[in-house]
Amino acid sequence: MAEDAERPETVDEEEPTSEDADEASVEEEPKERKKRGIPKIKNPLGLIFNLRMLRRVVQILFLLGINGYIFAAWWGADAITHFWESFRDILPTIPIIAPLEAPFGVIAGSFDTMQRELTSGTFPFFTLGAMIIILTVLGRVACGWICPIGTLQDFATLPNRTKIRPAPNTEKEMRRVKAYVFALVIFLAAWMGISRLTGTAEELERVLGMFADAPFDPFNPAYILFVVLPDQVWPTSIDTLWYLSVWPMTVWLQVAFVLIIVIIAFWFPRWFCRWICPAGWFYGIFSRDALIGIGRNPARCTPDTCNVCEVVCPMNIQIRKFPYDHMYSADCILCLECKSYCPNKAIEIRFS
């Protein structure tokens, strides 16, 4: 089609000779190959060495590295564990969700740490300070490249080419849920901390039960995967499959919740991050005006005829409604999917 469009039209065409017919048959051969579905690969290495593939590799490495002690416990790979310990010494907490109590955990999430400190009766000065510095400089890049729950949702979404994108008003209303969850979690954590400081925590601990030490943990998929499940008795053979029957019902409900998150993510990319995760809402407060973000080149962007960036955005952000110079969105996780797919190469990484 493109080759036909580029061929100039003439008013009077000469009758083709036999030699011209031979030349025409040679020119038509590539077209026949194209019709037979034989693709012409311009840059085969681009299928492997690209931004999206780099992000997938980083996500897998951090999914394993966040629980780095598993290397030493299962395979005796102490050198790998030491590498992640050195990383932890630089950044002990980062803006993701990763529980402190995970038996193989090396790196903790800022929100998880903050909950534990509040319920113990201490204010998380260091955790908040480190978190704010990271978010105001890099934005929510940790959510897009490091968070293990974000990684699981991204890989669950990969096989499905057709995603469901709610209407803007519906999306806006659904995003408010995580703000309500955050308010409830912080209220319970602060109440628990004050009660322990005043010595009146015994009755409150009995009432709150599993919500006493960290109110969000029972619904935190990272806590369920990395703390609750490793703490259960696992069968080691067919003869010991009955171990699963002694798991508490609450554990099975939590496992079902994680499965629901992954299954729904097949149609709704990162729906847990967009609508439920209280940590993501809190991180977004400080990342909105981050030093590093994305912008659009007005000379290349065609917002009236193209919406590819919004279609591929896993956070369902209306990118075209933001200024060209910088996208001030609290929900941007700097995954750079928009940059990877933009047909005009209009998306750019910019300093605010």
N, C-alpha and C positions, 0 to 999 in steps of 0.2 A: 504493500500500500504506500509506504513512504517513498519507495523508489519510483512508483508511478507518479506521485505528486511532484517529485523533483524533475521529471522529464518535461521539457518545454513543449507546449502545444504549437503546431504549425497548421496553417490554413490549407496548403496544398502539399500533400505527401506523395512522394514518388513511389512507383511500384517497386517493391523489394525484388532485388536480383537474387540469384542462387547463392552468391557469396554472402550477401546481406542476411539471407535466411540462415546460413550456417553460423554467422556471428551472433544472430539473435538467439539461436538455440543454445549457444554457449553462455549467453547472458542470462537465459531463463533457467539454467541449471541450478544456480543458488536459490532461485525462487521455489523450484521444485523441492529442494532440500528443506526449505523453510516450511513448505506445506506439509511435508512428511513429519514435521515436528522435531527436526534435528536442531537443537539450539546452538547458537554461536556464542561461546564463552569468551568474553573479551578479557577478563581478568580472573582466572581460576583461583588465584591466591586470595582474592577479595571475599570469597565464600568462607574463608577461615580467619584471615587477619582483618577484622573489622571491629568497629566500636561495640556492636551488639555482642559479638562473640567474646570480646574482652570482658564485658560486664558479666556474662554468664560464668566465665572462668573465675573472676573475682568473687562472685556470689558463692560458688561451690567451695572455694578455698576458705572463705570466712564461715560458711556453714559448718565446715569441719573444724576450723581453727578456734571458733568460739567455744567449742567443746574439746579443746586440744588435749586434755588429759586422757582422752580415749585412746590416743596413739600409744601412750606409755602403758596404759592398763591392758590393752588388748594385744599390741604388737611389740611392745618394748622399744618403741621409737622415741627415745628420750630426747634426741637432737631436735626433732620436730616440736616436741612439747616445750623445750627451752626457747625455741624461736618465738612461739606465741607468748611465752612468759615475758620475753623481752619487749614484745609489742604491748603487753598489758602494763609493764612498768612505765611506759610512756603515756598510754591512755587507759587507765584502769576501768573507766566507764565511758561509754559512747552512746549517742542518742539513738538507741534501738530498743527492742524489748528482748532481754536475755536475763534469766534469773540468777541471783547470787548463789542459791543453794544447789545448783546443778552439780552432781558428783563429778562430772567431767568438765565443768565450766571453767574457763580461763578468763573470759572477758564478761563484764556485767553491763546491763543496760542502765542508762541514767534514771529512767522512770522507776525501774525495779528497785534500784538502790535508794532512791528518794522515798519510796513507800516504806521500806524497812527502817529508814532513819526516823521518819515521822512517827511511826507506830512505837518506836523505842523511846520517844520523848526527846529526840535531838533534832535540831534544824539542819538540813543538808546544805550547808554553806559551800563546801568544796565541790560537791556533786553538781549543784546548780551553777556555780561559777564555771567549771570546766564545760558543762553542757552549753551554757550561753555563749562561751567563746567559740566553740565548734560550730554552733548553729548560725551565729552572726557572720562567720567567715565563710563556711562551706555550705550553709543551708542544710537541707535534709538529705544530703548525699549519702549519709549512712543508711537511711531508710531505703534508698534505691539500690545501693550496691552491697550492703553488709547485713542488714537485718534478716535473720533466718526465716522468719514468718513471711516476710515479703518475698524471699527467694522461693519458698514453697508455693506461694500463690502464683508467682511468675511462671514457674515450670508447669503448674497445673493449667495455666492459660495457653501455653505454647501450642498444643495440638489443635486448638480451635481457632479457625481463621475468622469466624463471624462472632464478634463480641456484641453484647447488649449494652447500649448506652442510654441510660435514663434521660428523660427530658431535663433541661436545666433547673426548672423549679423543683422537680422531684429530687434531683441530686442535691440541691441546696438544703432541702428539708432533711434528707437522710444524713447529711454531714453534721447536722446539729446533734445527732444522737451521741456521738463521741464526746461532745462538750458536756452533755448531761452525765455521761459515764465518768468523765474526769472529775466533775464537781462532787459526785457521790463518793468516788474513791478517796479523794483528798479529804473530804469531810470525815469519813470513817477513820482514815489514818490519823488525822489531827485529833479527833475525839479519843482514839485509842492512846495516842501519845500523851495527851493531857491527863487522862485517867491514870496512866502508869506513873506520871510524875507526882500526882496527888495521892497515890496509893489506893485508888478506888477502882482498879482495873479488873479485879477478880470477877465481878458479876458481868461486866461488859464482855470479857473474854468468853465467858460461858454462853452469852447470848449470840455473839458474832461467830463463834466457832472457827471454822476454817478461814473466815474473813478477818480474823483478828490481827495477824502479823503483817499481811499485805492484802488489802481488800480486793485487788484485781487478780491476784494469783489463781483463784479457782476457775476464772474464765480466760486466763492468759494462755494462749496456745503454746508459747515457748516454755512456760512453767509446766504445762501438762506433758509436753514431749521430753523435756530434759530433766525434770525433777520427779514428777509423779510416776511416769512409766518406768524409769530405771530403778525406782524404789520398790517395784513390785517383784514378786517371785515369778521368774520366767521358766517355762518348761525347757528342759534340755534334751528331751527325746519324746518319742510317741507315747511312751509309758507314763511320762510326767505331764501330759497335756491337761490333766485334771487340775493342775495348778491354776489355770485360767479361771476355774470355777470358784476359787476362793478370793478372787479380786473383788473389792467392794463395789457396790452398785454405782457409787459416786465416780469411781474411776472409769467405769464403762460409759457413763454419761459424758464425762470429760473427753474420752476418746471419740465418742460420737460427735461431739461438738467440733473437734479438730477435723474430723472427716467432712463435716458439713462445710467448714471453711474452705477446704481444698476443693470439694465438689462444686460449690457455688462459684468459686474462682474460675472454673472452666468457662463460664459465660460472662461473669462480672469480674474483670481484672481488679485485683487488690481491693475487693469490696470490704474486707475487714479493716484495712488501713484507711479507706475512705470514710467509712460510716461508724465503726465501733471503737477502734483503737484509741484510748484516751491519751496514750503517750504521743501519738501522731498529732493530735490536736494541740497538746502542750508544746511540742517541738515547733509547730507551725507558727506560734506566737512570735518566736525569736528568729525564725528563718525567712519570714516574709521580706525583710529588707537585707538579706544576706549580701556580703561583699561579692560573692561569685554566684552568678545566675545565668539565665539564658535570655537572649534577645533575638530580634528579627531584623534582617537587612531589608530596609524598605525598598531598595532598588530591585530586589529579587523576589520578595514576598508578594503573592497575589491573593490576598484574603477574600476578594470578591468571588473568585472562581475556584479556589483550592482550600480544602479543609483537612488535608492529609495529617497534619500535625495533631489535630484534635481527635481524629479517628484512631490513631495509634497510641494516644496518651493513655497509659494504664490508670491514671488518676482522674480521667474524664474532665480535664481542665479546658475551659473555653479560651484557648491561647490567643485567638485573634482579637479578643476584647481587651487585651492588655496593651500598653504602649509598646512601640517597637524597641525602645532602648533597653527595657528590662521588664521581665514578667514578674510582677510582685504578687505571687500567689503563695499562700501558706501551705498549699497542698502539693507544690512541686517537689519531687524527690530527686531531681536531676538525673533521672535514668537515661536521658538523652535519646529516647526512642524517637522523639520528634526530629531531632537532628539527623538520625540515621535514615529516616524515611522521607524527609523533605525532598521533593523532586527538583526544587530550584536551589537547594543548598542555602536556604535563607536563614536557617537557625544557627545562631552563633553563641559560644560561651563568652560571657562578658563580665567585666568588673563593674560593680555598681558605683 
